[in-house]
Amino acid sequence: MTQSIKLIGIGDNGQESLLPQYISWIEESEVLVGGERLLEFFPYYIGEKIVVKGGLQPLVEQLKNEKRKTVILASGDPLFYGLGGYLASKIDVEVYPYFSSIQLAFSKMGESWQDAYLLSVHGRSMKGLAQKIDGKSKIALLTDTDNSPSKIAEYLLSFGMTEYRAFVAENIQGESEKYGWYELEDMKSLEFSPLNVVILKKVGESSKWTLGIDDEEFSQRKPDKGLITKKEIRVLSLYAMQLTSSSIVWDIGTCTGSMAIESAKLAPEGQVFAIEKNEGDLENCLQNQRKFRTDITAIHGKAPEGLEIFPNPDAIFIGGTGGNMKDLLKVSCERLTQSGRIVLNAATIENLYRANEAFEEFGFETSIMHAQISRSKPILGMKRFVPLNPIFIITAKRKEEIHE
């Protein structure tokens, strides 16, 4: 009969962090599994040691067939951004957690942490971090050697997030434990131990952007301004896209990036990918990203070329087709996830007809909104209305199969 495997959390102070019962289980075991650093806490262990390196799948296959008494060691709380979650979903393990590094960091900081936004950039890209944390008052980050405190400070400053101070706790409970507060400008040029936790605390005010950012706030092409999805049309189009917090979005013909930026704010846990054929517009898009604190992927290209590097989207916005509508819609329909939506803005009845015809050919059903918006404008102490160009907002989704 296979022995029940015990997964034990351990601190940087090694055996001192373990209850006597846990130490007994380790001493009585025949196999001890863990990272090289954790296994070094048990130099006199007489059983077999298995070092965890690389992917966990081979380890899972080995442990499934293991009949000896086995203990797995993991740092802190194994179920908090650790290997515990993965192992527990694959094999039968009993989990005995220690304090997570974030718990310990907040204890050094002397503040509560139930209201903190917790995130890991350990072994992950920082891409998209800006929209995830913008406006949050307290953020805890698990780091690594690449995404170090100095790199995090540099990243935040590139988006103008100067309202944050950082608390960095290094080697918590280890022999070289160190912790303290840092200004971001100072932190970006300092070196830190690879074992650290960064806590960001909002100590100043920042700009607050709500849905429907004013057109004038965006950097736009000069002198021919106007190549932007107008605020009212943008809000209606975003509604039609039905985004969730984790949606993957394409913005085709992004221009100033207004749709991509507002999409990123509505889907901060997701990803936004934009493409633009005009280099000047793309530069404006990049400037707007920094201003509105949205870290999206925007590339130079004429769709559908270039879309192959993007992951399959849950929603697609098409602000312009560049005269290549059918090929573009074909790729979009093929790549869209099963329950996703495509929203296309057409300014002419010809493009409305072509788009509707193409969607029908590709097995999609459409709903169309004709938006005619007017804005008030003062004149001689009174107000008159100035119309915007009318727009057809086409929403397309896959036809539902009818089961008899």
C-alpha positions as CSV (number, residue, x, y, z in Angstrom):
1,M,0.0,0.0,0.0
2,T,1.3,3.5,-0.9
3,Q,2.3,5.5,2.1
4,S,0.6,8.9,2.6
5,I,3.1,11.6,1.6
6,K,3.6,14.6,4.0
7,L,4.3,18.0,2.5
8,I,5.9,20.2,5.2
9,G,6.5,23.9,5.0
10,I,9.8,25.2,6.4
11,G,11.3,28.6,7.1
12,D,14.7,30.1,6.3
13,N,15.8,29.2,9.8
14,G,15.7,25.6,8.9
15,Q,14.9,23.0,11.6
16,E,14.1,25.8,14.1
17,S,10.9,26.5,12.2
18,L,9.6,23.0,12.5
19,L,7.5,21.4,15.3
20,P,9.1,18.4,17.0
21,Q,6.4,16.2,15.4
22,Y,7.5,17.4,11.9
23,I,11.2,16.6,12.7
24,S,10.2,13.1,13.8
25,W,8.3,12.5,10.6
26,I,11.4,13.6,8.6
27,E,13.8,11.4,10.6
28,E,11.4,8.4,10.3
29,S,11.0,8.9,6.5
30,E,12.9,7.0,3.9
31,V,12.7,9.6,1.1
32,L,13.2,13.4,1.6
33,V,12.2,15.6,-1.4
34,G,12.9,19.3,-1.8
35,G,15.0,22.0,-3.3
36,E,18.7,21.9,-2.8
37,R,18.7,24.8,-0.3
38,L,16.0,23.1,1.9
39,L,17.7,19.7,1.8
40,E,20.9,21.3,3.2
41,F,19.1,21.9,6.4
42,F,19.3,18.1,7.0
43,P,22.9,17.1,6.4
44,Y,22.7,13.9,8.5
45,Y,19.6,12.5,6.9
46,I,20.2,8.8,6.2
47,G,17.4,8.1,3.7
48,E,17.3,9.0,0.0
49,K,17.3,12.7,-0.9
50,I,15.6,13.8,-4.1
51,V,16.4,17.2,-5.4
52,V,13.5,19.1,-7.1
53,K,14.8,20.7,-10.3
54,G,13.0,21.8,-13.4
55,G,9.5,20.5,-14.2
56,L,7.4,18.7,-11.5
57,Q,5.7,16.1,-13.8
58,P,8.6,13.6,-13.6
59,L,8.6,14.0,-9.8
60,V,4.8,13.4,-9.7
61,E,5.2,10.2,-11.7
62,Q,7.9,9.0,-9.4
63,L,5.9,9.8,-6.2
64,K,2.8,8.1,-7.6
65,N,4.6,4.8,-7.4
66,E,6.6,5.5,-4.2
67,K,5.8,3.0,-1.4
68,R,8.4,4.2,1.1
69,K,7.7,6.8,3.8
70,T,8.1,10.1,2.0
71,V,8.3,13.8,3.1
72,I,8.4,16.7,0.8
73,L,9.9,20.0,2.0
74,A,8.7,23.4,0.6
75,S,9.4,27.0,1.6
76,G,6.8,28.7,3.8
77,D,3.2,27.8,3.0
78,P,3.4,25.2,0.1
79,L,-0.1,26.2,-1.0
80,F,0.7,29.9,-1.5
81,Y,2.4,30.2,-4.9
82,G,4.3,27.0,-4.0
83,L,4.5,23.6,-5.4
84,G,1.9,22.4,-3.0
85,G,-1.1,23.3,-5.1
86,Y,0.2,21.4,-8.1
87,L,1.2,18.3,-6.1
88,A,-2.0,18.2,-4.2
89,S,-4.0,18.2,-7.5
90,K,-1.9,15.2,-8.7
91,I,-1.2,13.0,-5.7
92,D,-2.4,12.3,-2.2
93,V,-0.5,14.6,0.2
94,E,-1.0,15.8,3.7
95,V,0.0,19.5,3.9
96,Y,1.6,21.1,7.0
97,P,2.3,24.7,6.2
98,Y,4.7,27.1,7.8
99,F,4.3,30.9,7.7
100,S,4.4,32.3,4.1
101,S,7.1,34.8,3.4
102,I,4.5,37.5,3.0
103,Q,3.1,36.8,6.4
104,L,6.5,37.2,7.9
105,A,7.3,40.3,5.9
106,F,4.1,42.0,7.1
107,S,5.0,41.0,10.7
108,K,8.4,42.8,10.3
109,M,6.5,45.8,8.7
110,G,4.1,45.8,11.7
111,E,0.9,46.1,9.6
112,S,-2.1,44.0,8.8
113,W,-2.2,42.2,5.5
114,Q,-5.8,41.0,5.1
115,D,-6.4,44.0,2.8
116,A,-3.3,43.5,0.7
117,Y,-3.3,42.6,-3.0
118,L,-1.0,39.5,-3.3
119,L,0.9,38.8,-6.4
120,S,3.9,36.8,-7.6
121,V,6.4,37.8,-10.2
122,H,8.6,34.9,-9.2
123,G,9.4,33.1,-12.4
124,R,6.8,35.2,-14.3
125,S,6.9,38.2,-16.5
126,M,6.1,41.6,-15.0
127,K,4.0,42.3,-18.2
128,G,0.7,43.7,-17.2
129,L,1.7,44.5,-13.6
130,A,0.8,48.2,-14.0
131,Q,-2.9,47.7,-14.6
132,K,-3.1,45.0,-11.9
133,I,-1.8,47.1,-9.1
134,D,-2.7,50.7,-10.2
135,G,-4.7,52.4,-7.4
136,K,-4.4,49.6,-4.9
137,S,-3.3,50.8,-1.4
138,K,-1.2,47.8,-0.4
139,I,0.5,45.3,-2.6
140,A,2.7,42.3,-1.7
141,L,5.0,40.9,-4.4
142,L,7.0,37.6,-4.4
143,T,10.1,38.3,-6.4
144,D,13.1,36.5,-8.0
145,T,16.6,37.3,-9.2
146,D,15.3,38.8,-12.5
147,N,12.3,40.6,-11.1
148,S,14.3,42.0,-8.2
149,P,13.2,45.0,-6.0
150,S,15.4,47.3,-8.2
151,K,13.7,46.1,-11.4
152,I,10.3,46.5,-9.8
153,A,11.2,50.1,-8.8
154,E,12.4,50.8,-12.3
155,Y,9.2,49.4,-13.8
156,L,6.9,51.4,-11.5
157,L,8.7,54.6,-12.2
158,S,8.4,54.1,-15.9
159,F,4.6,54.3,-15.4
160,G,4.9,57.3,-13.0
161,M,3.8,55.3,-9.9
162,T,5.6,57.7,-7.6
163,E,2.9,57.5,-5.0
164,Y,4.3,54.2,-3.7
165,R,7.0,53.5,-1.1
166,A,8.4,50.0,-0.7
167,F,9.1,47.8,2.2
168,V,11.7,45.1,1.4
169,A,12.3,42.1,3.7
170,E,15.3,40.0,2.8
171,N,16.3,36.5,4.1
172,I,13.5,36.5,6.7
173,Q,14.5,34.5,9.7
174,G,17.8,33.7,8.1
175,E,21.2,34.6,9.5
176,S,21.4,37.7,7.2
177,E,17.9,38.9,7.8
178,K,17.3,42.5,6.8
179,Y,14.3,44.7,6.3
180,G,13.3,48.4,5.8
181,W,11.6,51.1,3.8
182,Y,12.8,52.5,0.5
183,E,11.9,55.3,-1.9
184,L,11.5,53.9,-5.4
185,E,14.1,56.3,-6.8
186,D,16.7,54.9,-4.3
187,M,15.6,51.3,-4.6
188,K,16.1,51.2,-8.3
189,S,19.9,51.5,-7.9
190,L,20.4,49.1,-4.9
191,E,21.1,45.4,-4.8
192,F,19.1,43.0,-2.7
193,S,19.4,39.4,-1.6
194,P,17.6,37.0,-4.1
195,L,15.4,35.9,-1.2
196,N,13.1,38.8,-0.6
197,V,9.5,40.1,-0.5
198,V,8.5,43.5,-1.7
199,I,5.5,45.3,-0.1
200,L,4.3,48.5,-1.8
201,K,2.3,51.0,0.2
202,K,0.4,53.9,-1.4
203,V,1.4,57.1,0.5
204,G,0.4,59.7,-2.1
205,E,-2.5,60.5,-4.5
206,S,-2.7,59.3,-8.1
207,S,-4.8,60.1,-11.1
208,K,-8.1,58.2,-11.2
209,W,-9.4,57.2,-14.6
210,T,-12.9,56.0,-14.9
211,L,-14.6,54.2,-17.9
212,G,-14.9,56.6,-20.8
213,I,-11.7,58.6,-20.6
214,D,-12.0,62.0,-22.4
215,D,-10.7,62.0,-25.9
216,E,-8.5,65.0,-25.2
217,E,-6.6,63.1,-22.6
218,F,-5.0,60.9,-25.2
219,S,-1.9,61.8,-27.2
220,Q,-3.1,61.8,-30.8
221,R,-1.7,62.4,-34.3
222,K,-1.1,66.1,-35.1
223,P,-2.3,68.2,-36.8
224,D,-5.0,65.8,-38.1
225,K,-6.5,64.8,-34.7
226,G,-9.6,62.7,-34.7
227,L,-8.2,59.2,-35.4
228,I,-9.6,57.9,-32.1
229,T,-12.6,55.9,-31.1
230,K,-14.6,58.6,-29.6
231,K,-15.5,58.3,-25.9
232,E,-19.2,57.5,-26.3
233,I,-18.6,55.0,-29.1
234,R,-15.7,53.5,-27.1
235,V,-18.0,52.8,-24.1
236,L,-20.7,51.2,-26.2
237,S,-18.1,49.1,-28.0
238,L,-16.5,48.0,-24.7
239,Y,-20.0,47.0,-23.4
240,A,-20.5,44.9,-26.6
241,M,-17.2,43.1,-26.0
242,Q,-18.5,41.8,-22.6
243,L,-15.0,41.7,-21.0
244,T,-14.3,39.9,-17.8
245,S,-11.4,40.7,-15.4
246,S,-9.3,38.0,-17.1
247,S,-10.2,38.4,-20.8
248,I,-7.6,38.1,-23.5
249,V,-8.2,41.0,-25.9
250,W,-7.1,42.0,-29.4
251,D,-7.3,45.6,-30.6
252,I,-6.8,45.7,-34.4
253,G,-5.9,49.1,-35.8
254,T,-5.3,50.5,-32.3
255,C,-4.1,54.0,-33.4
256,T,-4.0,56.0,-30.1
257,G,-4.6,52.8,-28.1
258,S,-7.8,54.2,-26.5
259,M,-9.7,50.9,-26.8
260,A,-6.7,48.8,-25.8
261,I,-6.1,50.9,-22.7
262,E,-9.7,50.9,-21.5
263,S,-9.8,47.2,-22.2
264,A,-6.8,46.7,-20.0
265,K,-8.4,48.6,-17.2
266,L,-11.6,46.4,-17.5
267,A,-9.5,43.2,-17.7
268,P,-6.5,43.8,-15.4
269,E,-5.9,40.1,-14.8
270,G,-6.0,39.4,-18.5
271,Q,-3.9,40.4,-21.5
272,V,-4.3,43.0,-24.2
273,F,-2.6,42.8,-27.6
274,A,-2.7,45.6,-30.1
275,I,-1.5,46.1,-33.7
276,E,-1.1,49.4,-35.6
277,K,0.2,49.9,-39.2
278,N,1.1,53.6,-38.7
279,E,4.4,54.1,-36.7
280,G,3.4,57.6,-35.5
281,D,0.1,56.3,-34.1
282,L,1.9,53.4,-32.5
283,E,4.3,55.9,-30.7
284,N,1.2,57.8,-29.4
285,C,-0.2,54.5,-28.2
286,L,3.0,53.8,-26.2
287,Q,2.9,57.2,-24.7
288,N,-0.7,56.7,-23.7
289,Q,0.1,53.4,-22.1
290,R,2.5,55.0,-19.8
291,K,0.1,57.9,-18.9
292,F,-2.8,55.6,-18.2
293,R,-0.7,52.9,-16.5
294,T,-1.6,50.0,-18.8
295,D,1.2,47.6,-19.8
296,I,-0.2,46.1,-23.0
297,T,1.6,44.4,-26.0
298,A,1.4,46.8,-29.0
299,I,3.2,46.0,-32.2
300,H,3.8,47.6,-35.6
301,G,2.1,45.7,-38.5
302,K,-0.8,45.5,-40.8
303,A,-3.3,42.8,-39.7
304,P,-3.9,39.9,-40.3
305,E,-0.1,39.7,-40.6
306,G,1.4,39.7,-37.1
307,L,-1.7,38.2,-35.4
308,E,-0.1,34.8,-35.4
309,I,2.1,35.7,-32.4
310,F,-0.9,36.7,-30.2
311,P,-2.7,34.0,-28.1
312,N,-6.3,33.2,-29.0
313,P,-8.6,36.0,-27.8
314,D,-11.8,36.1,-25.8
315,A,-12.7,39.5,-27.5
316,I,-11.6,41.3,-30.6
317,F,-12.1,45.0,-31.4
318,I,-11.6,46.1,-35.0
319,G,-11.5,49.9,-35.4
320,G,-10.2,49.7,-39.0
321,T,-9.6,47.0,-41.5
322,G,-7.1,48.7,-43.8
323,G,-9.0,47.6,-46.9
324,N,-8.4,43.9,-46.1
325,M,-11.6,43.1,-44.3
326,K,-12.4,39.6,-45.4
327,D,-9.0,38.1,-44.7
328,L,-8.9,39.9,-41.4
329,L,-12.3,38.7,-40.3
330,K,-11.5,35.1,-41.4
331,V,-8.5,35.0,-39.1
332,S,-10.4,36.7,-36.3
333,C,-13.3,34.2,-36.5
334,E,-10.9,31.2,-36.6
335,R,-8.9,32.4,-33.6
336,L,-11.7,33.6,-31.4
337,T,-12.4,31.4,-28.3
338,Q,-15.7,29.5,-28.4
339,S,-17.8,32.0,-26.5
340,G,-15.9,35.1,-27.6
341,R,-17.1,38.3,-29.3
342,I,-15.9,40.4,-32.2
343,V,-16.9,44.1,-32.2
344,L,-16.3,46.0,-35.4
345,N,-16.9,49.7,-35.9
346,A,-17.9,50.7,-39.5
347,A,-18.3,54.3,-40.6
348,T,-19.8,53.5,-44.1
349,I,-22.8,51.4,-45.2
350,E,-20.5,49.6,-47.7
351,N,-18.3,48.3,-44.9
352,L,-21.4,47.5,-42.8
353,Y,-22.6,45.3,-45.7
354,R,-19.2,43.6,-46.3
355,A,-18.7,42.9,-42.6
356,N,-22.2,41.5,-42.1
357,E,-21.8,39.3,-45.3
358,A,-18.4,38.0,-44.2
359,F,-19.5,37.1,-40.6
360,E,-22.5,35.2,-42.1
361,E,-20.1,33.3,-44.4
362,F,-17.9,32.3,-41.4
363,G,-20.8,31.0,-39.3
364,F,-21.2,34.0,-37.1
365,E,-24.4,35.9,-36.2
366,T,-24.4,39.7,-35.8
367,S,-26.3,42.4,-34.0
368,I,-25.8,46.0,-35.1
369,M,-26.2,49.3,-33.3
370,H,-26.3,52.5,-35.2
371,A,-24.9,55.2,-32.9
372,Q,-25.5,58.8,-33.7
373,I,-24.0,60.9,-30.9
374,S,-24.2,64.7,-30.5
375,R,-22.3,66.8,-27.9
376,S,-23.4,70.2,-26.6
377,K,-21.3,73.2,-27.5
378,P,-21.7,76.7,-26.1
379,I,-22.7,79.5,-28.5
380,L,-23.5,83.1,-27.5
381,G,-24.4,82.2,-23.9
382,M,-26.5,79.3,-25.1
383,K,-25.9,75.7,-26.2
384,R,-26.2,73.9,-29.5
385,F,-25.5,70.3,-30.4
386,V,-22.6,69.2,-32.7
387,P,-23.0,65.7,-34.1
388,L,-20.2,63.2,-34.2
389,N,-19.8,60.9,-37.3
390,P,-22.5,58.2,-37.1
391,I,-21.0,54.7,-36.5
392,F,-22.3,51.2,-37.0
393,I,-21.2,49.0,-34.1
394,I,-21.3,45.4,-35.2
395,T,-21.1,42.6,-32.6
396,A,-20.5,39.1,-33.9
397,K,-20.5,35.8,-32.1
398,R,-20.7,32.1,-33.2
399,K,-24.1,30.8,-34.1
400,E,-25.5,28.6,-31.5
401,E,-26.0,25.0,-32.5
402,I,-29.6,23.8,-32.5
403,H,-29.9,20.3,-31.0
404,E,-33.0,18.4,-32.1
